[in-house]
Amino acid sequence: MKKIGLFFGSFNPVHIGHLILANSIVENTDLDKVWFVVTPHNPFKNKSTLLEDHHRLEMVNLAIEKYSKFESSNVEFSLPKPSYTIDTLVALQETHPNKKFVLLMGEDNWIHFPKWKNYEEILKRYEVYVYPRSHEYTTIPLEHPKMSKIAAPKIEISSTLIREYIKNKKNIRPLLPPEVYKYIDGSNLYK
């Protein structure tokens, strides 16, 4: 049975930090693949800054096309909004019963995990791999047998920073996969 790590995000836009993190996780754990699950609307984020779903999915596809261990997923596009992880996991398990799904999560999200919809059910049915996020999270208070702390580089690049750079006409080219940079520049996105 293939073991798939689910990397949820708005990917607004996807950047090299996402790729570095996903690559480190898939190469240094027991996962066979990492799926980038493009989220239409995270209930904890403001939707007004969110680029349309199809643009964000296309950028993810462009970013990962040369990586055999990465795939994209638009499963949440057809689910009720806002998106809740438990609903997505149930939908994925129904359509892919032969796969074992693992939730990939940054320390910053793990700390708030008890606020998630049906978080106990998630922990009952799925493993969670928690990766380091930044220096402010030095210890993770919530321990659980289904949670594993994994080593991964701490990436200080954010999609918010990239959008801010675009708004202020700063160079974003080094922060993005080349195909994503061309897509954003060619489509005049985030301006």
Summary of the structure (lengths in Angstrom):
residues: 191
radius of gyration: 16.2
end to end distance: 44.3
largest distance: 47.4
contacts: 558
relative contact order: 0.20
helix: 42%
strand: 18%
